[in-house]
Amino acid sequence: MPSFAARRLVRGGHLQTLAGFFLVRNVNLPAPEERYVEVEPGIKILCHCHWQPDRRSALTAVIVHGLEGSSESGYVIGVTQKGLAAGMNVNQRNCGGTDHLAPTLYNSSLSSDVAAVSRNLVEQDRISRFALVGFSMGGNLVLKTAGEWGREHPAEFRAVAAVCPAMDLAASADALHLPSNRIYEQYFMVKLRHRFRQKARLFPGQFDPARLRGVRSLREFDDKITAYHCGFEGAVDYYARAAASNVVDRIAVPGLIVHAANDPFVRLIPETRKKILANPNLEFVECADGGHCAFIADANGYDGRWAERRIIEFLRQF
């Protein structure tokens, strides 16, 4: 597949990122099968499943979205359309409109959710093989899952792919707070505050909206809210324990990591790069341009969503 070349009018990290978010897509997907998967006792998540006529023999791509994303996120829709056209089943993890399902907060440590969904597909649908695909925070989750499995992974697990994975959480949270990135941080903060207040209304007594006072950054939110309610000592502890960079060197299946050097806020520290490059199972593709989960190229015979196409081409071999 040709290397990435940014579309002429949207070159640069910020333009790519914003274009990836705002450019209109042609969406042509069938209605999904809705499935509720119990990932822990009393805790369910919603998955949207798209199946081929023979679901058992087709590769199943399990897609995990980023922070405050859902199955309606553009990149999830894009990979789903391309995967279905390539003959794959596609299972989308959905975080939209599901706050009532669990008295917990979605966070970067929950690789156990990914493992539970994968187990459900194998046991209930008897699929013969599956791959994990993640974007941003979802990229961290699928890489973390694959690394924690290591060589003891399920027999049906074939591959993992991640686009702009937030593997180094502390460095990325600090980059998000830079003045040039405040537009993104404010977007996330508005969504996170709304979701937390919604959780407090749905589960009275379990969440205290007063803890939001004085929270102005993602790191402060993770310190006062995420860590407090998810069993961590603070943001430092949460970022250290939830990062896929801890286990990326243990991934034992073929993997693809796509990263943009000009991603406005996702950072990969030198130690993580060394671990990735030292793992012979991983292919690391770093593009000079592409922004955050965007990679908008010229539409030469396809829709120009280069990273989505790159993932599908990678998965075809399985």
Salt bridges, closest charged atoms under 4 A:
GLU33 OE2 - ARG35 NH2 2.91
GLU34 OE2 - HIS48 NE2 3.60
GLU68 OE2 - ARG195 NE 2.93
ASP99 OD1 - ARG195 NH1 2.63
ASP113 OD2 - ARG93 NH2 3.66
ASP125 OD2 - ARG35 NH1 2.52
ASP125 OD1 - ARG55 NH1 2.79
GLU148 OE2 - LYS144 NZ 2.72
ASP174 OD1 - ARG219 NE 2.83
GLU185 OE1 - HIS177 ND1 2.72
GLU185 OE1 - ARG182 NE 2.94
ASP237 OD2 - ARG241 NH1 2.85
ASP263 OD2 - HIS292 ND1 2.80
GLU283 OE2 - ARG310 NH2 2.49
GLU286 OE2 - HIS259 NE2 3.84
GLU286 OE2 - ARG273 NH2 2.83
ASP303 OD2 - LYS82 NZ 2.73
GLU308 OE2 - ARG25 NH2 2.48
GLU308 OE1 - LYS82 NZ 2.85
GLU313 OE2 - ARG316 NE 2.99
